[in-house]
Amino acid sequence: MELVLPSKGSIVYRHQSGDKKFRRFTNRLNSFVIFLYRINFLPLFGVGKKLIILKTVGRKTGKIRRRPVLHKILYTNKMTLYCARGKNADWLKNIFAAENQVIKIQKGFRRMLVKATLVEPEEEKYKHLIYWCEKFKDAKNLFGYDKEEHGDIFETEEFMKLVRMLEFIQLEPI
C-alpha cells in the first residue's frame, strides 16, 4: 500500500481539497465555538488548553475577525499554530496584514497581545512537523499520520510534500 499524506480522512486533506460542504460546516461550527468561548463557557471545561481565539482586523473591511485555532507548545517554548490551508487562509493573511503582526488572543480566561512570526525556512517547518507527529496523538486526525501504522516516514517525499503544504506560526506574548 502506497503512503499518501495527508490521508483522505484528515483535516488537512479536507482543507486542501476545497470541500465546500466541509468549509461551510467548519464556519458554522467556528461561530458556535466562538460564542461559547466568549461567554467563558468552554474555558470552564479546559478547552483553553487546546484552543485559542485569534482576534484580528480584516485586511479588506477593517472589521474585527475571530477564529478558533488549535495550538501547541513545541520545543521552542512558544505557542505554535498550524495552518492547513497554507498561505491561502484568510486569518493568516489578516495576521500578516496587521501592523507589526501584533494581534490579540484569548487563551482560556486570559486575553493577551502577541506577536506572530511565520516559521520560514523549510528545515524549521520540518522540525516542527516531526515534533508534532512524534509527541502528540492528534497528528492522526490532523495530518493523517499514525505512528503505529506508518512507522518512520520522515525522510520520504510524501512527508516533505506535507511540510511544504502547511504553514506554522509562532506566537510570543508582548
OpenMM code with the backbone's topology and positions (N, CA, C; nanometers):
from openmm import Vec3, app, unit

residues = "MET GLU LEU VAL LEU PRO SER LYS GLY SER ILE VAL TYR ARG HIS GLN SER GLY ASP LYS LYS PHE ARG ARG PHE THR ASN ARG LEU ASN SER PHE VAL ILE PHE LEU TYR ARG ILE ASN PHE LEU PRO LEU PHE GLY VAL GLY LYS LYS LEU ILE ILE LEU LYS THR VAL GLY ARG LYS THR GLY LYS ILE ARG ARG ARG PRO VAL LEU HIS LYS ILE LEU TYR THR ASN LYS MET THR LEU TYR CYS ALA ARG GLY LYS ASN ALA ASP TRP LEU LYS ASN ILE PHE ALA ALA GLU ASN GLN VAL ILE LYS ILE GLN LYS GLY PHE ARG ARG MET LEU VAL LYS ALA THR LEU VAL GLU PRO GLU GLU GLU LYS TYR LYS HIS LEU ILE TYR TRP CYS GLU LYS PHE LYS ASP ALA LYS ASN LEU PHE GLY TYR ASP LYS GLU GLU HIS GLY ASP ILE PHE GLU THR GLU GLU PHE MET LYS LEU VAL ARG MET LEU GLU PHE ILE GLN LEU GLU PRO ILE".split()
positions = [
    Vec3(0.0835, -0.1176, 0.0000),
    Vec3(0.0000, 0.0000, 0.0000),
    Vec3(0.0886, 0.1248, 0.0000),
    Vec3(0.0603, 0.2157, -0.0894),
    Vec3(0.1395, 0.3372, -0.1019),
    Vec3(0.0922, 0.4423, -0.0020),
    Vec3(0.1870, 0.5080, 0.0589),
    Vec3(0.1571, 0.6115, 0.1567),
    Vec3(0.1264, 0.7428, 0.0861),
    Vec3(0.0152, 0.8032, 0.1220),
    Vec3(-0.0210, 0.9347, 0.0697),
    Vec3(-0.0540, 1.0244, 0.1887),
    Vec3(0.0227, 1.1318, 0.2030),
    Vec3(-0.0023, 1.2283, 0.3097),
    Vec3(-0.0451, 1.3598, 0.2478),
    Vec3(-0.1390, 1.4302, 0.2970),
    Vec3(-0.2286, 1.3923, 0.4052),
    Vec3(-0.3293, 1.2889, 0.3579),
    Vec3(-0.3678, 1.1965, 0.4453),
    Vec3(-0.4607, 1.0904, 0.4067),
    Vec3(-0.6026, 1.1452, 0.3964),
    Vec3(-0.6894, 1.0694, 0.3313),
    Vec3(-0.8225, 1.1189, 0.2949),
    Vec3(-0.9095, 1.1630, 0.4118),
    Vec3(-0.8997, 1.1020, 0.5259),
    Vec3(-0.9864, 1.1394, 0.6371),
    Vec3(-0.9362, 1.2562, 0.7193),
    Vec3(-0.8155, 1.3041, 0.6920),
    Vec3(-0.7554, 1.4067, 0.7778),
    Vec3(-0.8117, 1.5455, 0.7491),
    Vec3(-0.7967, 1.6318, 0.8456),
    Vec3(-0.8468, 1.7685, 0.8340),
    Vec3(-0.7690, 1.8461, 0.7289),
    Vec3(-0.6385, 1.8257, 0.7226),
    Vec3(-0.5564, 1.8960, 0.6238),
    Vec3(-0.5999, 1.8587, 0.4824),
    Vec3(-0.6297, 1.7308, 0.4597),
    Vec3(-0.6745, 1.6872, 0.3267),
    Vec3(-0.8046, 1.7567, 0.2878),
    Vec3(-0.8977, 1.7656, 0.3821),
    Vec3(-1.0270, 1.8274, 0.3507),
    Vec3(-1.0125, 1.9766, 0.3222),
    Vec3(-0.9217, 2.0433, 0.3908),
    Vec3(-0.8985, 2.1851, 0.3627),
    Vec3(-0.8283, 2.2038, 0.2284),
    Vec3(-0.7322, 2.1183, 0.1986),
    Vec3(-0.6566, 2.1323, 0.0742),
    Vec3(-0.7395, 2.0953, -0.0479),
    Vec3(-0.8333, 2.0020, -0.0319),
    Vec3(-0.9126, 1.9570, -0.1465),
    Vec3(-1.0220, 2.0561, -0.1843),
    Vec3(-1.0516, 2.1514, -0.0976),
    Vec3(-1.1525, 2.2525, -0.1289),
    Vec3(-1.2942, 2.2010, -0.1147),
    Vec3(-1.3182, 2.1129, -0.0191),
    Vec3(-1.4507, 2.0574, 0.0062),
    Vec3(-1.5422, 2.1683, 0.0595),
    Vec3(-1.6398, 2.2106, -0.0208),
    Vec3(-1.7253, 2.3241, 0.0166),
    Vec3(-1.8182, 2.2906, 0.1327),
    Vec3(-1.8688, 2.1672, 0.1372),
    Vec3(-1.9552, 2.1283, 0.2490),
    Vec3(-1.8776, 2.1319, 0.3799),
    Vec3(-1.7547, 2.0844, 0.3769),
    Vec3(-1.6711, 2.0839, 0.4967),
    Vec3(-1.6401, 2.2267, 0.5409),
    Vec3(-1.6124, 2.3141, 0.4462),
    Vec3(-1.5815, 2.4531, 0.4803),
    Vec3(-1.7033, 2.5232, 0.5410),
    Vec3(-1.8209, 2.4992, 0.4853),
    Vec3(-1.9432, 2.5581, 0.5394),
    Vec3(-1.9690, 2.5058, 0.6808),
    Vec3(-1.9484, 2.3751, 0.6994),
    Vec3(-1.9667, 2.3145, 0.8313),
    Vec3(-1.8697, 2.3742, 0.9333),
    Vec3(-1.7425, 2.3890, 0.8959),
    Vec3(-1.6454, 2.4438, 0.9907),
    Vec3(-1.6738, 2.5901, 1.0220),
    Vec3(-1.7227, 2.6662, 0.9249),
    Vec3(-1.7572, 2.8063, 0.9531),
    Vec3(-1.8719, 2.8156, 1.0531),
    Vec3(-1.9725, 2.7308, 1.0388),
    Vec3(-2.0834, 2.7305, 1.1347),
    Vec3(-2.0372, 2.6840, 1.2721),
    Vec3(-1.9560, 2.5810, 1.2731),
    Vec3(-1.9030, 2.5299, 1.3991),
    Vec3(-1.8151, 2.6352, 1.4676),
    Vec3(-1.7345, 2.7063, 1.3890),
    Vec3(-1.6481, 2.8104, 1.4455),
    Vec3(-1.7285, 2.9200, 1.5129),
    Vec3(-1.8387, 2.9614, 1.4501),
    Vec3(-1.9192, 3.0678, 1.5114),
    Vec3(-1.9804, 3.0211, 1.6435),
    Vec3(-2.0203, 2.8948, 1.6510),
    Vec3(-2.0745, 2.8383, 1.7741),
    Vec3(-1.9663, 2.8295, 1.8823),
    Vec3(-1.8474, 2.7838, 1.8432),
    Vec3(-1.7360, 2.7716, 1.9378),
    Vec3(-1.6946, 2.9092, 1.9898),
    Vec3(-1.6888, 3.0077, 1.9008),
    Vec3(-1.6510, 3.1433, 1.9422),
    Vec3(-1.7511, 3.1987, 2.0427),
    Vec3(-1.8797, 3.1774, 2.0178),
    Vec3(-1.9822, 3.2246, 2.1116),
    Vec3(-1.9637, 3.1610, 2.2490),
    Vec3(-1.9469, 3.0291, 2.2538),
    Vec3(-1.9299, 2.9606, 2.3822),
    Vec3(-1.8000, 3.0010, 2.4516),
    Vec3(-1.6978, 3.0283, 2.3735),
    Vec3(-1.5697, 3.0708, 2.4303),
    Vec3(-1.5800, 3.2113, 2.4883),
    Vec3(-1.6488, 3.3011, 2.4174),
    Vec3(-1.6577, 3.4404, 2.4616),
    Vec3(-1.7419, 3.4564, 2.5876),
    Vec3(-1.8407, 3.3698, 2.6094),
    Vec3(-1.9185, 3.3783, 2.7334),
    Vec3(-1.8531, 3.2970, 2.8454),
    Vec3(-1.7290, 3.2536, 2.8205),
    Vec3(-1.6457, 3.1805, 2.9168),
    Vec3(-1.7058, 3.0470, 2.9589),
    Vec3(-1.7798, 2.9836, 2.8699),
    Vec3(-1.8343, 2.8515, 2.8983),
    Vec3(-1.7312, 2.7426, 2.8656),
    Vec3(-1.6692, 2.7494, 2.7495),
    Vec3(-1.5708, 2.6477, 2.7110),
    Vec3(-1.4439, 2.6511, 2.7962),
    Vec3(-1.3925, 2.7691, 2.8343),
    Vec3(-1.2750, 2.7678, 2.9217),
    Vec3(-1.2994, 2.7011, 3.0569),
    Vec3(-1.4244, 2.6968, 3.1024),
    Vec3(-1.4544, 2.6274, 3.2279),
    Vec3(-1.4212, 2.4790, 3.2198),
    Vec3(-1.4323, 2.4215, 3.1009),
    Vec3(-1.4080, 2.2787, 3.0823),
    Vec3(-1.2689, 2.2489, 3.0277),
    Vec3(-1.1793, 2.3458, 3.0296),
    Vec3(-1.0409, 2.3219, 2.9906),
    Vec3(-1.0134, 2.3263, 2.8420),
    Vec3(-1.1028, 2.3821, 2.7642),
    Vec3(-1.0816, 2.3887, 2.6197),
    Vec3(-0.9676, 2.4847, 2.5866),
    Vec3(-0.9381, 2.5772, 2.6767),
    Vec3(-0.8296, 2.6720, 2.6551),
    Vec3(-0.6925, 2.6078, 2.6479),
    Vec3(-0.6814, 2.4823, 2.6909),
    Vec3(-0.5538, 2.4124, 2.6796),
    Vec3(-0.5212, 2.3795, 2.5346),
    Vec3(-0.6243, 2.3652, 2.4521),
    Vec3(-0.6017, 2.3270, 2.3128),
    Vec3(-0.6377, 2.4356, 2.2135),
    Vec3(-0.7394, 2.5144, 2.2448),
    Vec3(-0.7888, 2.6158, 2.1510),
    Vec3(-0.7597, 2.7561, 2.2012),
    Vec3(-0.7268, 2.8435, 2.1075),
    Vec3(-0.7211, 2.9857, 2.1377),
    Vec3(-0.8117, 3.0573, 2.0378),
    Vec3(-0.8533, 3.1762, 2.0737),
    Vec3(-0.9324, 3.2590, 1.9834),
    Vec3(-0.8413, 3.3709, 1.9333),
    Vec3(-0.8186, 3.3734, 1.8023),
    Vec3(-0.7418, 3.4812, 1.7403),
    Vec3(-0.8358, 3.5957, 1.7100),
    Vec3(-0.7968, 3.7144, 1.7463),
    Vec3(-0.8780, 3.8325, 1.7179),
    Vec3(-0.7950, 3.9237, 1.6280),
    Vec3(-0.8307, 3.9279, 1.5003),
    Vec3(-0.7569, 4.0076, 1.4032),
    Vec3(-0.8486, 4.1128, 1.3429),
    Vec3(-0.7896, 4.2032, 1.2686),
    Vec3(-0.8649, 4.3046, 1.1952),
    Vec3(-0.8601, 4.2647, 1.0484),
    Vec3(-0.9769, 4.2591, 0.9857),
    Vec3(-0.9837, 4.2200, 0.8455),
    Vec3(-0.9041, 4.3142, 0.7574),
    Vec3(-0.8269, 4.2599, 0.6653),
    Vec3(-0.7396, 4.3422, 0.5827),
    Vec3(-0.8161, 4.4219, 0.4781),
    Vec3(-0.9351, 4.3765, 0.4394),
    Vec3(-1.0146, 4.4478, 0.3385),
    Vec3(-1.1205, 4.5367, 0.4027),
    Vec3(-1.1935, 4.4840, 0.5006),
    Vec3(-1.3075, 4.5566, 0.5571),
    Vec3(-1.2733, 4.6366, 0.6819),
    Vec3(-1.1712, 4.5949, 0.7552),
    Vec3(-1.1376, 4.6621, 0.8802),
    Vec3(-1.2208, 4.6150, 0.9979),
    Vec3(-1.3066, 4.5148, 0.9772),
    Vec3(-1.3878, 4.4608, 1.0866),
    Vec3(-1.3038, 4.3660, 1.1718),
    Vec3(-1.3493, 4.3473, 1.2947),
    Vec3(-1.2819, 4.2531, 1.3837),
    Vec3(-1.3237, 4.1118, 1.3455),
    Vec3(-1.2254, 4.0248, 1.3288),
    Vec3(-1.2490, 3.8846, 1.2931),
    Vec3(-1.1963, 3.7957, 1.4051),
    Vec3(-1.2750, 3.6954, 1.4396),
    Vec3(-1.2341, 3.5995, 1.5424),
    Vec3(-1.2306, 3.4604, 1.4808),
    Vec3(-1.1295, 3.3825, 1.5192),
    Vec3(-1.1143, 3.2488, 1.4645),
    Vec3(-1.0606, 3.1562, 1.5725),
    Vec3(-1.1285, 3.0440, 1.6001),
    Vec3(-1.0712, 2.9467, 1.6937),
    Vec3(-0.9626, 2.8661, 1.6233),
    Vec3(-0.8490, 2.8530, 1.6888),
    Vec3(-0.7349, 2.7852, 1.6281),
    Vec3(-0.6732, 2.6910, 1.7307),
    Vec3(-0.6363, 2.5717, 1.6843),
    Vec3(-0.5671, 2.4743, 1.7681),
    Vec3(-0.4227, 2.5188, 1.7863),
    Vec3(-0.3702, 2.5076, 1.9067),
    Vec3(-0.2311, 2.5451, 1.9297),
    Vec3(-0.1617, 2.4399, 2.0144),
    Vec3(-0.0311, 2.4361, 2.0024),
    Vec3(0.0538, 2.3502, 2.0851),
    Vec3(0.1747, 2.4316, 2.1279),
    Vec3(0.2371, 2.3906, 2.2357),
    Vec3(0.3640, 2.4498, 2.2760),
    Vec3(0.4705, 2.3461, 2.2435),
    Vec3(0.5540, 2.3781, 2.1457),
    Vec3(0.6532, 2.2843, 2.0956),
    Vec3(0.7870, 2.3071, 2.1648),
    Vec3(0.8927, 2.2502, 2.1087),
    Vec3(1.0244, 2.2548, 2.1703),
    Vec3(1.0808, 2.3967, 2.1808),
    Vec3(1.0240, 2.4930, 2.1094),
    Vec3(1.0719, 2.6312, 2.1159),
    Vec3(1.0132, 2.7070, 2.2342),
    Vec3(0.9222, 2.6437, 2.3091),
    Vec3(0.8517, 2.7042, 2.4228),
    Vec3(0.7700, 2.8263, 2.3831),
    Vec3(0.7217, 2.8274, 2.2602),
    Vec3(0.6320, 2.9318, 2.2120),
    Vec3(0.5046, 2.8640, 2.1645),
    Vec3(0.3931, 2.9371, 2.1703),
    Vec3(0.2688, 2.8830, 2.1159),
    Vec3(0.2846, 2.8696, 1.9656),
    Vec3(0.2527, 2.7527, 1.9139),
    Vec3(0.2677, 2.7280, 1.7713),
    Vec3(0.1335, 2.6879, 1.7132),
    Vec3(0.0961, 2.7529, 1.6039),
    Vec3(-0.0264, 2.7221, 1.5313),
    Vec3(0.0118, 2.6607, 1.3982),
    Vec3(-0.0749, 2.5780, 1.3438),
    Vec3(-0.0521, 2.5313, 1.2078),
    Vec3(-0.1686, 2.5790, 1.1231),
    Vec3(-0.1422, 2.6011, 0.9972),
    Vec3(-0.2443, 2.6471, 0.9042),
    Vec3(-0.2597, 2.5423, 0.7949),
    Vec3(-0.3741, 2.4736, 0.7926),
    Vec3(-0.3966, 2.3639, 0.6987),
    Vec3(-0.4094, 2.4122, 0.5551),
    Vec3(-0.4551, 2.5341, 0.5356),
    Vec3(-0.4736, 2.5857, 0.4001),
    Vec3(-0.3503, 2.6581, 0.3481),
    Vec3(-0.2428, 2.6532, 0.4222),
    Vec3(-0.1209, 2.7197, 0.3782),
    Vec3(-0.1361, 2.8707, 0.3846),
    Vec3(-0.0749, 2.9390, 0.2902),
    Vec3(-0.0804, 3.0853, 0.2905),
    Vec3(-0.2108, 3.1384, 0.2336),
    Vec3(-0.3026, 3.0513, 0.1934),
    Vec3(-0.4316, 3.0939, 0.1393),
    Vec3(-0.5354, 3.1226, 0.2467),
    Vec3(-0.5076, 3.0901, 0.3707),
    Vec3(-0.6053, 3.1097, 0.4781),
    Vec3(-0.6240, 3.2582, 0.5057),
    Vec3(-0.7493, 3.2986, 0.5168),
    Vec3(-0.7791, 3.4402, 0.5389),
    Vec3(-0.7281, 3.4890, 0.6741),
    Vec3(-0.7383, 3.4061, 0.7774),
    Vec3(-0.6923, 3.4509, 0.9083),
    Vec3(-0.5412, 3.4719, 0.9089),
    Vec3(-0.4692, 3.3929, 0.8303),
    Vec3(-0.3244, 3.4101, 0.8213),
    Vec3(-0.2896, 3.5384, 0.7454),
    Vec3(-0.3644, 3.5658, 0.6393),
    Vec3(-0.3430, 3.6906, 0.5648),
    Vec3(-0.3749, 3.8118, 0.6516),
    Vec3(-0.4790, 3.8012, 0.7347),
    Vec3(-0.5150, 3.9117, 0.8242),
    Vec3(-0.4073, 3.9370, 0.9294),
    Vec3(-0.3461, 3.8302, 0.9787),
    Vec3(-0.2403, 3.8461, 1.0789),
    Vec3(-0.1240, 3.9247, 1.0202),
    Vec3(-0.0817, 3.8875, 0.9012),
    Vec3(0.0377, 3.9498, 0.8452),
    Vec3(0.0082, 4.0801, 0.7723),
    Vec3(-0.1189, 4.1150, 0.7587),
    Vec3(-0.1542, 4.2476, 0.7084),
    Vec3(-0.1570, 4.3489, 0.8223),
    Vec3(-0.1641, 4.3003, 0.9457),
    Vec3(-0.1686, 4.3889, 1.0627),
    Vec3(-0.0327, 4.4554, 1.0836),
    Vec3(-0.0376, 4.5696, 1.1476),
    Vec3(0.0850, 4.6437, 1.1745),
    Vec3(0.1699, 4.5679, 1.2764),
    Vec3(0.2943, 4.5403, 1.2420),
    Vec3(0.3913, 4.4703, 1.3275),
    Vec3(0.3482, 4.3286, 1.3640),
    Vec3(0.2487, 4.2742, 1.2985),
    Vec3(0.1954, 4.1405, 1.3264),
    Vec3(0.1580, 4.1228, 1.4736),
    Vec3(0.1078, 4.2284, 1.5379),
    Vec3(0.0621, 4.2214, 1.6766),
    Vec3(-0.0883, 4.1966, 1.6746),
    Vec3(-0.1312, 4.0887, 1.7398),
    Vec3(-0.2725, 4.0520, 1.7425),
    Vec3(-0.3137, 4.0223, 1.8860),
    Vec3(-0.4437, 4.0115, 1.9065),
    Vec3(-0.4981, 3.9771, 2.0379),
    Vec3(-0.5436, 3.8321, 2.0340),
    Vec3(-0.5210, 3.7612, 2.1438),
    Vec3(-0.5711, 3.6244, 2.1551),
    Vec3(-0.6405, 3.6091, 2.2894),
    Vec3(-0.7234, 3.5057, 2.2976),
    Vec3(-0.7815, 3.4648, 2.4249),
    Vec3(-0.7466, 3.3188, 2.4438),
    Vec3(-0.6741, 3.2901, 2.5507),
    Vec3(-0.6360, 3.1531, 2.5848),
    Vec3(-0.6961, 3.1231, 2.7207),
    Vec3(-0.8022, 3.0445, 2.7207),
    Vec3(-0.8745, 3.0209, 2.8446),
    Vec3(-0.9454, 3.1476, 2.8870),
    Vec3(-0.9233, 3.1890, 3.0112),
    Vec3(-0.9837, 3.3127, 3.0603),
    Vec3(-0.8946, 3.4341, 3.0345),
    Vec3(-0.7720, 3.4114, 2.9932),
    Vec3(-0.6766, 3.5205, 2.9768),
    Vec3(-0.6788, 3.5767, 2.8353),
    Vec3(-0.6720, 3.7069, 2.8284),
    Vec3(-0.6590, 3.7757, 2.6998),
    Vec3(-0.5225, 3.8430, 2.6982),
    Vec3(-0.4549, 3.8382, 2.5842),
    Vec3(-0.3216, 3.8977, 2.5775),
    Vec3(-0.2882, 3.9412, 2.4358),
    Vec3(-0.1896, 4.0281, 2.4259),
    Vec3(-0.1341, 4.0688, 2.2978),
    Vec3(-0.0158, 3.9787, 2.2660),
    Vec3(-0.0061, 3.9372, 2.1412),
    Vec3(0.1053, 3.8526, 2.0994),
    Vec3(0.1607, 3.9043, 1.9674),
    Vec3(0.2851, 3.8678, 1.9423),
    Vec3(0.3478, 3.8986, 1.8144),
    Vec3(0.3606, 3.7682, 1.7379),
    Vec3(0.3127, 3.7689, 1.6149),
    Vec3(0.3138, 3.6485, 1.5319),
    Vec3(0.4336, 3.6502, 1.4380),
    Vec3(0.5001, 3.5359, 1.4281),
    Vec3(0.6087, 3.5197, 1.3315),
    Vec3(0.5861, 3.3902, 1.2563),
    Vec3(0.6105, 3.3951, 1.1282),
    Vec3(0.5953, 3.2780, 1.0428),
    Vec3(0.7220, 3.1946, 1.0524),
    Vec3(0.7070, 3.0633, 1.0668),
    Vec3(0.8223, 2.9742, 1.0670),
    Vec3(0.8645, 2.9608, 0.9213),
    Vec3(0.9781, 3.0202, 0.8878),
    Vec3(1.0099, 3.0416, 0.7480),
    Vec3(1.0926, 2.9325, 0.6810),
    Vec3(1.2132, 2.8980, 0.7257),
    Vec3(1.2873, 2.8001, 0.6455),
    Vec3(1.2176, 2.6647, 0.6480),
    Vec3(1.2280, 2.5945, 0.5389),
    Vec3(1.1611, 2.4644, 0.5277),
    Vec3(1.2160, 2.3644, 0.6294),
    Vec3(1.3440, 2.3759, 0.6627),
    Vec3(1.4038, 2.2850, 0.7614),
    Vec3(1.3397, 2.3045, 0.8989),
    Vec3(1.3095, 2.4293, 0.9314),
    Vec3(1.2461, 2.4580, 1.0602),
    Vec3(1.1027, 2.4054, 1.0630),
    Vec3(1.0305, 2.4215, 0.9526),
    Vec3(0.8951, 2.3656, 0.9434),
    Vec3(0.8999, 2.2132, 0.9544),
    Vec3(1.0016, 2.1534, 0.8945),
    Vec3(1.0223, 2.0087, 0.9003),
    Vec3(1.0398, 1.9632, 1.0456),
    Vec3(1.1214, 2.0365, 1.1225),
    Vec3(1.1419, 2.0028, 1.2642),
    Vec3(1.0121, 2.0158, 1.3436),
    Vec3(0.9359, 2.1218, 1.3156),
    Vec3(0.8092, 2.1425, 1.3855),
    Vec3(0.7123, 2.0272, 1.3585),
    Vec3(0.7010, 1.9871, 1.2328),
    Vec3(0.6067, 1.8809, 1.1978),
    Vec3(0.6498, 1.7464, 1.2553),
    Vec3(0.7787, 1.7175, 1.2543),
    Vec3(0.8277, 1.5928, 1.3147),
    Vec3(0.7960, 1.5914, 1.4640),
    Vec3(0.8230, 1.7018, 1.5320),
    Vec3(0.7956, 1.7094, 1.6754),
    Vec3(0.6472, 1.6892, 1.7024),
    Vec3(0.5615, 1.7534, 1.6220),
    Vec3(0.4164, 1.7420, 1.6388),
    Vec3(0.3733, 1.5970, 1.6192),
    Vec3(0.4247, 1.5318, 1.5152),
    Vec3(0.3842, 1.3937, 1.4854),
    Vec3(0.4337, 1.2953, 1.5907),
    Vec3(0.5520, 1.3187, 1.6468),
    Vec3(0.6064, 1.2259, 1.7452),
    Vec3(0.5453, 1.2433, 1.8838),
    Vec3(0.5157, 1.3654, 1.9226),
    Vec3(0.4746, 1.3921, 2.0602),
    Vec3(0.3241, 1.3929, 2.0835),
    Vec3(0.2450, 1.4239, 1.9812),
    Vec3(0.1022, 1.4433, 2.0026),
    Vec3(0.0209, 1.3422, 1.9232),
    Vec3(-0.0831, 1.2880, 1.9876),
    Vec3(-0.1655, 1.1847, 1.9252),
    Vec3(-0.2612, 1.2398, 1.8203),
    Vec3(-0.2881, 1.3702, 1.8235),
    Vec3(-0.3837, 1.4260, 1.7281),
    Vec3(-0.3278, 1.4382, 1.5868),
    Vec3(-0.2032, 1.3988, 1.5647),
    Vec3(-0.1454, 1.4029, 1.4298),
    Vec3(-0.2201, 1.3091, 1.3352),
    Vec3(-0.2818, 1.2043, 1.3900),
    Vec3(-0.3579, 1.1120, 1.3058),
    Vec3(-0.4793, 1.1819, 1.2450),
    Vec3(-0.5523, 1.2596, 1.3244),
    Vec3(-0.6705, 1.3293, 1.2734),
    Vec3(-0.6342, 1.4518, 1.1914),
    Vec3(-0.5275, 1.5205, 1.2293),
    Vec3(-0.4918, 1.6444, 1.1615),
    Vec3(-0.4208, 1.6202, 1.0291),
    Vec3(-0.3149, 1.5399, 1.0325),
    Vec3(-0.2298, 1.5228, 0.9155),
    Vec3(-0.2459, 1.3877, 0.8471),
    Vec3(-0.3094, 1.2931, 0.9136),
    Vec3(-0.3242, 1.1600, 0.8563),
    Vec3(-0.2059, 1.0700, 0.8855),
    Vec3(-0.1234, 1.1055, 0.9835),
    Vec3(-0.0058, 1.0266, 1.0179),
    Vec3(-0.0313, 0.9513, 1.1474),
    Vec3(-0.0145, 0.8188, 1.1430),
    Vec3(-0.0276, 0.7356, 1.2615),
    Vec3(0.1050, 0.6641, 1.2827),
    Vec3(0.1648, 0.6830, 1.3994),
    Vec3(0.2984, 0.6298, 1.4265),
    Vec3(0.3026, 0.4770, 1.4177),
    Vec3(0.2000, 0.4105, 1.4723),
    Vec3(0.1987, 0.2642, 1.4697),
    Vec3(0.1772, 0.2100, 1.3283),
    Vec3(0.0945, 0.2776, 1.2519),
    Vec3(0.0605, 0.2297, 1.1177),
    Vec3(0.1684, 0.2624, 1.0143),
    Vec3(0.2194, 0.3862, 1.0169),
    Vec3(0.3113, 0.4309, 0.9133),
    Vec3(0.4583, 0.4141, 0.9500),
    Vec3(0.4897, 0.4096, 1.0781),
    Vec3(0.6286, 0.3955, 1.1196),
    Vec3(0.7072, 0.5242, 1.0977),
    Vec3(0.8335, 0.5089, 1.0610),
    Vec3(0.9217, 0.6239, 1.0404),
    Vec3(0.9184, 0.6643, 0.8931),
    Vec3(0.8440, 0.7680, 0.8630),
    Vec3(0.8288, 0.8117, 0.7236),
    Vec3(0.8824, 0.9526, 0.7040),
    Vec3(0.9627, 1.0002, 0.7971),
    Vec3(1.0023, 1.1400, 0.7962),
    Vec3(1.0989, 1.1756, 0.6838),
    Vec3(1.1602, 1.0778, 0.6203),
    Vec3(1.2550, 1.1057, 0.5119),
    Vec3(1.1918, 1.0909, 0.3739),
    Vec3(1.0639, 1.0581, 0.3668),
    Vec3(1.0002, 1.0339, 0.2371),
    Vec3(0.9593, 1.1644, 0.1695),
    Vec3(0.9368, 1.1554, 0.0397),
    Vec3(0.8933, 1.2719, -0.0382),
    Vec3(0.7514, 1.3133, -0.0003),
    Vec3(0.6658, 1.2177, 0.0383),
    Vec3(0.5290, 1.2498, 0.0798),
    Vec3(0.5288, 1.3387, 0.2045),
    Vec3(0.6178, 1.3092, 0.2967),
    Vec3(0.6261, 1.3896, 0.4185),
    Vec3(0.6761, 1.5303, 0.3862),
    Vec3(0.7719, 1.5403, 0.2955),
    Vec3(0.8222, 1.6718, 0.2556),
    Vec3(0.7144, 1.7518, 0.1827),
    Vec3(0.6282, 1.6822, 0.1080),
    Vec3(0.5167, 1.7497, 0.0416),
    Vec3(0.4210, 1.8076, 0.1461),
    Vec3(0.3976, 1.7322, 0.2527),
    Vec3(0.3128, 1.7800, 0.3619),
    Vec3(0.3761, 1.9011, 0.4314),
    Vec3(0.5078, 1.8986, 0.4484),
    Vec3(0.5789, 2.0118, 0.5093),
    Vec3(0.5608, 2.1374, 0.4247),
    Vec3(0.5694, 2.1227, 0.2930),
    Vec3(0.5539, 2.2384, 0.2033),
    Vec3(0.4107, 2.2906, 0.2014),
    Vec3(0.3130, 2.2036, 0.2254),
    Vec3(0.1714, 2.2419, 0.2244),
    Vec3(0.1340, 2.3296, 0.3429),
    Vec3(0.1866, 2.2959, 0.4598),
    Vec3(0.1462, 2.3602, 0.5846),
    Vec3(0.2269, 2.4862, 0.6123),
    Vec3(0.1683, 2.5715, 0.6933),
    Vec3(0.2385, 2.6884, 0.7464),
    Vec3(0.2305, 2.6812, 0.8985),
    Vec3(0.3398, 2.7150, 0.9638),
    Vec3(0.3440, 2.7203, 1.1092),
    Vec3(0.3669, 2.8645, 1.1525),
    Vec3(0.2948, 2.9058, 1.2547),
    Vec3(0.3035, 3.0412, 1.3072),
    Vec3(0.3359, 3.0312, 1.4555),
    Vec3(0.4335, 3.1086, 1.4995),
    Vec3(0.4682, 3.1116, 1.6410),
    Vec3(0.4206, 3.2424, 1.7020),
    Vec3(0.3652, 3.2322, 1.8219),
    Vec3(0.3133, 3.3490, 1.8929),
    Vec3(0.3955, 3.3730, 2.0190),
    Vec3(0.4428, 3.4967, 2.0344),
    Vec3(0.5171, 3.5361, 2.1540),
    Vec3(0.4394, 3.6441, 2.2275),
    Vec3(0.4139, 3.6271, 2.3568),
    Vec3(0.3463, 3.7337, 2.4326),
    Vec3(0.4315, 3.8602, 2.4366),
    Vec3(0.3634, 3.9726, 2.4327),
    Vec3(0.4346, 4.1017, 2.4365),
    Vec3(0.4368, 4.1527, 2.5798),
] * unit.nanometer
topology = app.Topology()
chain = topology.addChain("A")
for resn in residues:
    res = topology.addResidue(resn, chain)
    for name in ("N", "CA", "C"):
        topology.addAtom(name, app.Element.getBySymbol(name[0]), res)
